[in-house]
């Protein structure tokens, strides 16, 4: 059994607003971490072994 949980299909969510949905695993293709830049600040998005997301500056 994998530690990574299956995520629901992001397209299946009933959206009444213009919220964009991304699967975290698409943002983190290597399965570990990805850097995200906003206004010159770099943040790290990481998937833990327990399948949780952590965003740090």
C-alpha positions in Angstrom: 0.0 0.0 0.0 1.4 3.4 -1.0 1.8 6.2 1.5 0.5 8.6 -1.1 -3.3 8.9 -1.1 -5.4 9.1 -4.2 -6.7 12.6 -4.7 -10.2 13.3 -6.0 -10.5 14.4 -9.6 -10.1 18.3 -9.5 -12.5 18.6 -12.4 -15.2 16.7 -10.5 -15.6 19.6 -8.0 -18.8 21.6 -8.3 -17.4 25.2 -8.8 -19.7 28.2 -8.7 -16.9 30.7 -8.8 -13.8 31.1 -11.0 -11.4 29.2 -8.7 -8.6 27.4 -10.5 -7.8 23.9 -9.2 -4.4 22.2 -9.6 -3.4 18.7 -8.5 -0.4 19.2 -6.2 1.3 16.2 -7.8 1.2 18.1 -11.1 3.0 21.0 -9.4 5.5 18.6 -7.9 6.4 16.1 -10.6 9.4 14.7 -8.8 7.2 13.9 -5.8 9.2 15.9 -3.3 9.1 19.6 -3.5 8.7 22.6 -5.8 9.6 26.2 -5.6 6.9 28.8 -6.1 7.8 32.5 -6.7 5.4 35.4 -5.8 6.5 39.0 -6.1 10.2 38.0 -5.9 9.7 35.8 -2.8 10.4 32.1 -3.1 8.2 29.6 -1.3 8.7 25.8 -1.1 5.7 23.5 -1.5 6.4 20.0 -0.2 4.4 16.8 0.0 5.1 14.9 3.2 5.3 11.1 3.6 1.9 11.3 5.2 0.5 12.9 2.0 0.1 16.4 3.6 1.2 19.7 1.9 3.6 22.1 3.6 4.2 25.6 2.1 7.2 27.4 3.6 9.0 30.7 2.9 
